[in-house]
């Protein structure tokens, strides 16, 4: 009888994590609206609950990446394939991000969201102190001076470089290094369990993030710049349909299965506007989808530095938008040159605070466009960041599946069977 009751209890329907997060979003919108019409400054009291979720995710990034990379590469002698995989990944990244830039230019020229707008006064512009990184800085930035410092700062690219070198060195030890490989594999499994624990807080974290954004800016945050936001969302949807979907079909990635694997990481990315927040869950979901751990743990972090599809599309769109708002008519030649500039400078966004805005500021200055245009965008930047971060995460997850298929190691599985 007791066993029967336990079985019935186990079969009792429970709210799925996705549904919990959606409920958190809805409650967050309601709370944010209530705060916005009563006391917008009170939203500061909500913000720590959103920041807490981000901090918990950031806490596990370094050990998770280190464990999955070392365990995956050293565990199977995989380091011999890293060079080939890296070249294939960079080729894929460059093609896809170039298409993203082109679509951004196409969207802003067709829809013209900046025409008829007036730039705000220069005094309202926020100070931009950071600068886009030069190619020399990018090269030097790849190698950490201290892995402890890289882990403390959450510098994903530097952690990846150290982990790969450590994995190669560990592989050279042969059987003597096997206990450490097994330790890393156990550490990786442990960090996935920690991820599950943190995800129990996700509905509160994402609800607080939405509540803070709306409470601070109000539901009318999209009123004046709604067309710009609409243009970006249309461009990103177009990018997904004409680039990401054909890529799935070309590399025989199951569209439905990929969508199911991506729904939770994408929702986290959209709600928190943080690619890092979605990274642990994205790693787990893509592995469950059928991408081998050594590949997904290598491609995803690499893509976070070199394959920001949503951010690069946004950069080309935003730069021309400022030109339109300033009543500056850029020729096709100037826009193509701007595209080439963005292709280079956007690779230096990793580790730069307000990365997209910094790169945008550098591009505007290069073409003598008013930096006050950034003020025009800041009011709705958080809303746009939701969409572009979601596309960044989705694009990188797809890249891991593509490279796995390219390597002949992709075995798609139904995520519902794996997760139950």
N, C-alpha and C positions, 0 to 999 in steps of 0.2 A: 504494500500500500504506500509506504513511504517512498519507495523507488518510483512508483507511478506518479506520485505527487511531484517528485523531483523532476521527472521527465516532462510533466505538464508545465512545470515552472520554467524549464529550459526552453520549451517551445513557445512560451508566452511571447507575443509580439513586443518588440521594444523599438524605441525611436532610433533610427539610424543616425550615424554621425553627421551625414549630410543634412538630414532633416533638422537636427539639433542646431547646426550652423545657420541654416536658413531662418529658423525661429529666432536665433540670436540676432540675425540681421534685421528682421522685421521689428523686434523689440528695440533694437538700437536706433532704427529710423524714427520710431515713435518717441523714444526718449530724447533723441537729438532735436526733433522738432519742438517738443515741449520746452526744452532748455532754450532753444533759439528764440522763442517768442516770450520767454520770461526773463532770463538772465544769461546771455551768451557767455559771459565770463565764467559762469558756473561750469562750463564744459571742461575747464581745466581740472576740475575734481574728477572727471570721468577718464581723462587721458592716462593716468597711471595704470589703470586696469588694461588698457590697450598696450601700453609700453611693456607691461609685465609679460604679456604673451610673447612679444617680440624678443625680449631679453631671454626668456626660457628657451626659445628656439635658437637664438644666437649662442647660447650656452653649450649646445650639443653639436654645433657645426664642426668645430675642429676635431674632436675625437671621432665623430662619425665619418668624416672624410678620410682621416688618417687610417682608421681601422678598415674601411671598405677598400681603399686603394691598396694598402699594403697587403691585406689578406687576399685580395683578388689578383693582384699582379704577381706577388711573390709566391702565392699559393699554387699557381699553375704555370710558372715560367712565362707569364703573360708579357713580361717586359720586352720580349723580342718582337711583339706585335705593336707595341705602343707607338713606335716611330711611324709605321705604316698607317695606323689608325689616326694619329695626329695629323698627318698630311691629308688624308681623306676628309677628316673633320674640318680642317681649315678651308679646303676647296669648297665643301658644302656650305660652310658658314658664309664665305665671301659671296657665293652666288645668291643665297637667300637674302642676305642683308642688302645687297645691291638692288634686288627686286623690291625690297621693302622701301628703300629710299626712293626708287622710281615711282612707286605707287603713292607715296606721300606727296611727291611733286605733282603727280597727275591729279590727285584729289584736291589739293589746294588751288591749282590753276583752274579746275573745272568749277568747283563750288565757290571759290573766292570768298571765304569767310571774313577776311580782313578788310574788304572793300566797304567804305562808308563809315568805318570806325575811326575814332580819334584817340591818339595816344595820350596817356595821362601826363601830368606835369613831371618833369625830371626829378623834382624833390621827393616824389613818392616812390622812386625806384629803390629797391633794396641794394645794399652794397654787395658787390661781387668781388670777393677777395681771392678766390681760388682761380687757377688758370688751367686750361686743357694741358695735358701732359705732352711733351715733345716725344719723338721716337726714341731719343736717347734715354729719357726718363722711363719710358715704357719698358725698354730692354732691361734697364737696371732694376726696375720695380719687380720684375718676374722672380728674381732670386732674393730670398729674404736674408737679411744680415743676422737675424735670430729667429728660429722657428717659434720660440716662446713669444716673441713680440708679434709675429704673424698671427699666432693663435689668439693672442690677447686682443688684437685689432680686428680679428675675424677676416683677415685678408685671404679670400678663398684661393686665388691664383697662387700665392706664395705657399700656402699649405699644400696645394696639389703638387707643386714642384718638389718640395721637400719630401713629401710622401712617396712620390715616384722614385726619387733618388734613393731613399731609404729602402724601398721595396727591391730595387735592383741590387743594392748592396746585400740585402738579406738573402736574395736568391743565390748570390755568389757563394754563400756559406754552405749551400747544399743542405744535407740532413741536420747539420748543427743548428741551422736557422729555423728548422721546422717547428720547434716549440713556440717560438715567437710568432710564427705565422698563425699557428693555432690560437694563440692568445689574441691576436688581432681579429681572427674570425669570431671568437667568443665576444670580444669587445664590440664588434659590429652588431651582433645579435642583441647584445645588452642595450646598445644605444637605440636600436629600433624599438625595444620594449619601453625605454625611457620616452621615445617619441610618442608611443601610444598613451603613456601617462599624461604627457603635456597636452595631447590632443583632447583630453577630457576637459581642459580649460578653454579650448578653442571657441565654443559658442559665446562664452563671456568675453574673450579677447576680441573677437571680430565684431561683436555687438558694440563693445565699448569704442572700438576704432571708428565705426560708422556714426555712433552717437556723437563723438567728439567733433568729427568733420562737419556734420550737419548742425550741431549745436553752435559751433563757432561761426559758420558762414550762413546758416539758414537754408531752407529749401530753395530759396530764390538765388542760390549761388550760381545756377546755370542761366539766370535770366538774361544778363547782358552778353554773355559769351557762349550762350547755348549753341549757336550755330557752329562755333569753332569746335566745341565738344562733339556735336553731331557729326561734323566733317571727319574728325579723328575716328570716331566709332565706325562710320561708314567705310573709311579707308582700311581700318583694321579688319573689318568683316570681309571686305573685298580681297584683302591679302590672304585671309584664311581660305577663301573660296578658290582663288586663282593660283595660289602658290602652295599652301600647306595641304589642301585636299588633293591636288594632282600629285604631289610628292608621295602622299600615302598610297595612292593608286599605283604610281610608278614602281614603288618599292614593295608593293603588296603588303602594306600595313593594314590590318583590319580596322576600318573606320569606327564601327560601333564599339569594338573592344577597346580601342584607343580612347574614345570619348568616355567610356565608363572608367577607365584607369585614371583619366585626367580630371574627372569632375571635382573631386575633393581638393587636390593641389591647386586647381584653377580657382576654386572658390576661396581658398585661403589667400592666394595671390591677389585676387580682386578685392577682397575685404580689407587686407592689411597693407596693400600696395608695397609688399616686400617680397622680393624673390627669395631671400634667405629664409623667410618664414615658411615658404612652400617647399624648400629644398629637401628636408628630411623625408617628408611624405612623398614627394615626387620620386626620390630615389627608391623608396620601398614599392610604390605603385608600379613603376616601370620594371622593376625586377620581377614583381608578381605577374606583370603583363607578358614577360618572356624575354626581356633584355638581360643578358648575363651581368652579374654584379661588377666584374672588372670593367666592362664597357660602360655601363651606366654611371659608375662612380668616377670614371675618367671623363666622359663626354659632357655630363651635366655641369660640373664645375668649370670645365674649359669653355663651355658655351656661355656661362654667366659672364665671362670676360670678353668673348669674341662673337657672340651670336644673339645680341639683344634686338630681335626683330622689331618688337613694338617700339622700343626707344629710338631706333634709327629711323623708322617711319615717322615717328613724332617729330624728330629733329628737322627733317626736310620740310615737313608740313609747317612747323612753327616758325622756321626761319623765313619762309615766303609769306606767311601770315603777317609777320611784323613788317615786312616790306610793303605789303598791301595796306596795312594800317597806317604806315608812314607815307603813303602815296608815292612810293618809289617803284618804278616799273623796271623789273629785272628782265633782261633778255633771256632767251632760251640758252644761249651760250653761257651767260653768267650763272644761270641756275644749274647747268651741267657742271660747271667748275665748282659751284658750291657743293654739289653732290659728291664730287671727288674729294673735296676738303673734308666733308663730313665722314666719308668712308675711312679716312685716316684718323681724324681726331676722335671719332667715336670709339676707337679701340683703346683710348686712354681713359675711359670713364670709370674703370674699376677702382674702387677705393677713394674716389673723389666725392666729397660731400656735395649733395644736390647735383649729381653728375650730369643729368640731362640739361639742367639750367646753366651749368658751367660751360659745357660744350656749346650750347646755344649762344651764350654770351660771347665766347671766343669767335664763333662764326659770324655773328652780327658785326663785331668790331672789325673783322677782316674785310667786310664789304661796306664799311662806313654806315651801317644801319643803326638807328637809335637803340641804345641799350634799355631805354625807358619802355621799350616794347615788352620786356620781360615782366614788368609790373602788370601789364595788361593780361598776361597769361597766368600769373601767380594765383589769382583769385580762384581759378578753376583747375589749377594744376593737379590738385589731389584727385579730382574726379577723373581727369584724363589719365593720371598715373594708375588708376585702378585697371583700366583697359589695357594700357601698354604693358604693365607688369604681367597681366594674365597672358598676353600674347608672347611675352618673353619666356615665361615658364613653359607654355605649351609648345613653342617652337623648339626649345632645348630638349624637352622630353621626346618630341618627334625625331629630333636629330639623333638621340641615343638609339631609337629603334631603327632609323635609317642606317646608321653605321653598323649596328648589329646585323642587319640584313646584308649589308655590303660585305661584312666579314663572314657571312654564312653561319652565324651563330644565333639567329633570331628564331625562337620557337614560341609563337603567340599562344597565350592561354586566356581563358575566360576569367576575368578578374573576379566575377561573382563566385566561381567555384573555389578560387584560392582564398578569398576573404570570408566566404560563407555568407 
